[in-house]
Amino acid sequence: MLRLITCQNATLLLEQQVDQPLARAVRVGLWLHLRYCPYCSRYARQTVLIAEWARTAAAVRATTGPVLPEAAKERMRQRLVAAR
């Protein structure tokens, strides 16, 4: 039997499915909810975009490492020189 999913449950399920697969019955219920709820449908699209951006940012960060602005590097140099 298929249970109706509230908007609150739909948003929680959308967040969960980013990290782990949902059971088939839950996926079907979520799909039905998203077909009829424009707000949760928009939230679903935003969740996918944010997850993609986060993965991209993490991949870039892993290959390039943290980047300090030149002004911050200069302040650090000055403080190291002053501490000698």
TORPA-4810 file (N, C-alpha, C, O; in nm, 3 decimals):
<nodes>
NODE_1_0.084_-0.118_0.000_0.000_0.000_0.000_0.088_0.125_0.000_0.185_0.134_0.075_M
NODE_2_0.054_0.217_-0.084_0.132_0.339_-0.100_0.081_0.447_-0.006_-0.038_0.479_-0.005_L
NODE_3_0.170_0.503_0.073_0.132_0.609_0.167_0.162_0.744_0.104_0.259_0.759_0.030_R
NODE_4_0.078_0.841_0.135_0.103_0.977_0.089_0.220_1.036_0.166_0.236_1.011_0.286_L
NODE_5_0.300_1.113_0.098_0.417_1.174_0.158_0.391_1.323_0.174_0.346_1.390_0.081_I
NODE_6_0.419_1.375_0.293_0.403_1.518_0.318_0.523_1.593_0.261_0.625_1.533_0.227_T
NODE_7_0.509_1.723_0.251_0.622_1.804_0.203_0.742_1.792_0.296_0.856_1.784_0.250_C
NODE_8_0.718_1.789_0.423_0.828_1.777_0.519_0.903_1.645_0.498_1.026_1.642_0.496_Q
NODE_9_0.828_1.535_0.483_0.892_1.405_0.458_0.961_1.402_0.322_1.067_1.342_0.307_N
NODE_10_0.900_1.467_0.223_0.960_1.469_0.090_1.097_1.536_0.093_1.192_1.486_0.032_A
NODE_11_1.109_1.648_0.163_1.238_1.716_0.168_1.342_1.631_0.241_1.459_1.628_0.203_T
NODE_12_1.300_1.563_0.346_1.394_1.475_0.416_1.439_1.360_0.326_1.557_1.324_0.324_L
NODE_13_1.345_1.303_0.252_1.380_1.193_0.161_1.472_1.241_0.049_1.563_1.168_0.008_L
NODE_14_1.448_1.361_0.000_1.535_1.415_-0.105_1.678_1.430_-0.055_1.773_1.401_-0.127_L
NODE_15_1.692_1.474_0.068_1.827_1.487_0.126_1.890_1.350_0.147_2.010_1.332_0.123_E
NODE_16_1.811_1.253_0.190_1.864_1.119_0.216_1.909_1.050_0.088_2.011_0.981_0.087_Q
NODE_17_1.834_1.070_-0.020_1.868_0.998_-0.143_1.997_1.047_-0.206_2.052_0.980_-0.293_Q
NODE_18_2.046_1.161_-0.164_2.177_1.207_-0.212_2.286_1.114_-0.160_2.384_1.087_-0.230_V
NODE_19_2.269_1.064_-0.038_2.371_0.982_0.027_2.347_0.832_0.016_2.442_0.754_0.017_D
NODE_20_2.221_0.793_0.006_2.191_0.649_0.003_2.066_0.624_-0.079_1.976_0.708_-0.084_Q
NODE_21_2.058_0.509_-0.144_1.939_0.478_-0.224_1.817_0.456_-0.135_1.828_0.406_-0.023_P
NODE_22_1.702_0.495_-0.186_1.576_0.475_-0.114_1.511_0.346_-0.161_1.535_0.299_-0.272_L
NODE_23_1.429_0.289_-0.074_1.353_0.169_-0.111_1.258_0.203_-0.225_1.215_0.317_-0.240_A
NODE_24_1.227_0.104_-0.305_1.144_0.126_-0.423_1.009_0.190_-0.390_0.969_0.285_-0.457_R
NODE_25_0.940_0.140_-0.288_0.809_0.196_-0.251_0.822_0.342_-0.209_0.735_0.424_-0.240_A
NODE_26_0.928_0.374_-0.140_0.950_0.512_-0.097_0.980_0.600_-0.218_0.929_0.712_-0.228_V
NODE_27_1.062_0.550_-0.311_1.092_0.626_-0.433_0.966_0.656_-0.513_0.950_0.766_-0.565_R
NODE_28_0.877_0.557_-0.523_0.753_0.577_-0.597_0.666_0.682_-0.528_0.610_0.770_-0.595_V
NODE_29_0.655_0.674_-0.397_0.577_0.774_-0.323_0.635_0.913_-0.339_0.562_1.010_-0.355_G
NODE_30_0.766_0.922_-0.333_0.832_1.051_-0.352_0.810_1.103_-0.493_0.782_1.222_-0.512_L
NODE_31_0.821_1.016_-0.591_0.799_1.056_-0.730_0.658_1.110_-0.748_0.639_1.213_-0.812_W
NODE_32_0.559_1.043_-0.692_0.421_1.091_-0.702_0.405_1.228_-0.637_0.340_1.317_-0.692_L
NODE_33_0.466_1.243_-0.519_0.457_1.372_-0.451_0.519_1.483_-0.537_0.462_1.591_-0.550_H
NODE_34_0.635_1.455_-0.595_0.704_1.556_-0.675_0.627_1.590_-0.803_0.638_1.702_-0.854_L
NODE_35_0.550_1.497_-0.854_0.469_1.524_-0.974_0.361_1.629_-0.947_0.322_1.702_-1.038_R
NODE_36_0.313_1.635_-0.823_0.200_1.723_-0.792_0.235_1.841_-0.703_0.151_1.929_-0.683_Y
NODE_37_0.355_1.846_-0.651_0.393_1.955_-0.562_0.505_2.037_-0.627_0.620_1.993_-0.631_C
NODE_38_0.472_2.157_-0.678_0.574_2.237_-0.746_0.685_2.283_-0.651_0.799_2.303_-0.694_P
NODE_39_0.652_2.300_-0.524_0.752_2.349_-0.428_0.857_2.243_-0.399_0.976_2.272_-0.398_Y
NODE_40_0.812_2.121_-0.377_0.907_2.013_-0.352_0.983_1.976_-0.479_1.099_1.935_-0.473_C
NODE_41_0.916_1.989_-0.593_0.984_1.964_-0.720_1.099_2.062_-0.740_1.208_2.023_-0.783_S
NODE_42_1.076_2.188_-0.709_1.182_2.289_-0.717_1.293_2.257_-0.617_1.411_2.267_-0.650_R
NODE_43_1.254_2.218_-0.496_1.352_2.182_-0.394_1.437_2.064_-0.441_1.557_2.060_-0.415_Y
NODE_44_1.375_1.969_-0.508_1.448_1.853_-0.559_1.554_1.896_-0.659_1.668_1.850_-0.654_A
NODE_45_1.517_1.984_-0.751_1.614_2.032_-0.851_1.728_2.108_-0.782_1.844_2.092_-0.819_R
NODE_46_1.694_2.189_-0.683_1.797_2.264_-0.612_1.891_2.171_-0.536_2.012_2.194_-0.531_Q
NODE_47_1.835_2.066_-0.476_1.917_1.971_-0.401_2.018_1.903_-0.492_2.134_1.885_-0.454_T
NODE_48_1.975_1.866_-0.611_2.066_1.802_-0.708_2.177_1.899_-0.747_2.294_1.861_-0.752_V
NODE_49_2.141_2.024_-0.775_2.242_2.124_-0.813_2.342_2.147_-0.701_2.463_2.152_-0.726_L
NODE_50_2.293_2.161_-0.580_2.383_2.186_-0.467_2.476_2.067_-0.446_2.595_2.087_-0.419_I
NODE_51_2.425_1.946_-0.458_2.510_1.827_-0.443_2.617_1.823_-0.551_2.733_1.790_-0.523_A
NODE_52_2.580_1.857_-0.673_2.678_1.861_-0.783_2.784_1.966_-0.757_2.903_1.941_-0.776_E
NODE_53_2.742_2.085_-0.715_2.838_2.192_-0.686_2.931_2.152_-0.572_3.051_2.180_-0.577_W
NODE_54_2.877_2.088_-0.470_2.961_2.047_-0.356_3.064_1.943_-0.399_3.180_1.950_-0.359_A
NODE_55_3.021_1.846_-0.482_3.116_1.745_-0.532_3.225_1.809_-0.617_3.342_1.773_-0.605_R
NODE_56_3.186_1.903_-0.702_3.284_1.971_-0.786_3.381_2.051_-0.701_3.502_2.047_-0.724_T
NODE_57_3.329_2.123_-0.605_3.416_2.204_-0.517_3.511_2.114_-0.439_3.629_2.148_-0.422_A
NODE_58_3.463_2.001_-0.391_3.549_1.909_-0.316_3.657_1.851_-0.406_3.771_1.836_-0.363_A
NODE_59_3.622_1.819_-0.529_3.722_1.765_-0.622_3.829_1.868_-0.655_3.947_1.835_-0.658_A
NODE_60_3.789_1.990_-0.678_3.885_2.097_-0.707_3.975_2.121_-0.587_4.096_2.135_-0.600_V
NODE_61_3.914_2.125_-0.470_3.989_2.148_-0.347_4.090_2.036_-0.322_4.201_2.061_-0.275_R
NODE_62_4.051_1.913_-0.355_4.140_1.798_-0.333_4.261_1.804_-0.426_4.369_1.758_-0.390_A
NODE_63_4.243_1.858_-0.546_4.355_1.862_-0.641_4.440_1.987_-0.626_4.560_1.983_-0.652_T
NODE_64_4.380_2.098_-0.585_4.457_2.222_-0.577_4.496_2.260_-0.435_4.591_2.336_-0.416_T
NODE_65_4.426_2.207_-0.336_4.453_2.245_-0.198_4.396_2.382_-0.169_4.346_2.450_-0.259_G
NODE_66_4.403_2.423_-0.043_4.349_2.554_-0.008_4.432_2.666_-0.072_4.554_2.653_-0.086_P
NODE_67_4.367_2.772_-0.109_4.434_2.884_-0.174_4.415_3.009_-0.088_4.303_3.050_-0.058_V
NODE_68_4.526_3.067_-0.050_4.521_3.192_0.026_4.540_3.310_-0.068_4.618_3.303_-0.163_L
NODE_69_4.469_3.417_-0.042_4.491_3.538_-0.122_4.632_3.590_-0.098_4.690_3.568_0.008_P
NODE_70_4.686_3.659_-0.196_4.822_3.714_-0.184_4.834_3.809_-0.065_4.938_3.810_0.002_E
NODE_71_4.731_3.887_-0.038_4.736_3.980_0.075_4.753_3.904_0.207_4.826_3.948_0.295_A
NODE_72_4.685_3.790_0.221_4.698_3.709_0.343_4.839_3.650_0.354_4.897_3.646_0.462_A
NODE_73_4.894_3.606_0.241_5.031_3.553_0.242_5.131_3.661_0.283_5.224_3.635_0.359_K
NODE_74_5.111_3.781_0.232_5.202_3.892_0.266_5.194_3.926_0.414_5.297_3.950_0.477_E
NODE_75_5.073_3.927_0.471_5.059_3.954_0.615_5.131_3.848_0.698_5.193_3.879_0.799_R
NODE_76_5.122_3.723_0.654_5.190_3.615_0.725_5.342_3.632_0.717_5.412_3.613_0.817_M
NODE_77_5.393_3.670_0.598_5.537_3.694_0.584_5.583_3.806_0.677_5.686_3.794_0.744_R
NODE_78_5.507_3.913_0.680_5.544_4.027_0.765_5.545_3.988_0.913_5.634_4.030_0.987_Q
NODE_79_5.449_3.910_0.955_5.443_3.869_1.096_5.558_3.774_1.128_5.613_3.779_1.238_R
NODE_80_5.595_3.687_1.034_5.707_3.597_1.059_5.838_3.675_1.069_5.922_3.644_1.154_L
NODE_81_5.855_3.776_0.985_5.975_3.857_0.990_5.979_3.937_1.121_6.084_3.948_1.185_V
NODE_82_5.865_3.992_1.160_5.858_4.071_1.283_5.881_3.985_1.407_5.928_4.037_1.508_A
NODE_83_5.850_3.857_1.402_5.865_3.769_1.517_6.010_3.725_1.537_6.042_3.670_1.643_A
NODE_84_6.098_3.746_1.440_6.239_3.704_1.452_6.316_3.787_1.547_6.435_3.763_1.567_R
</nodes>
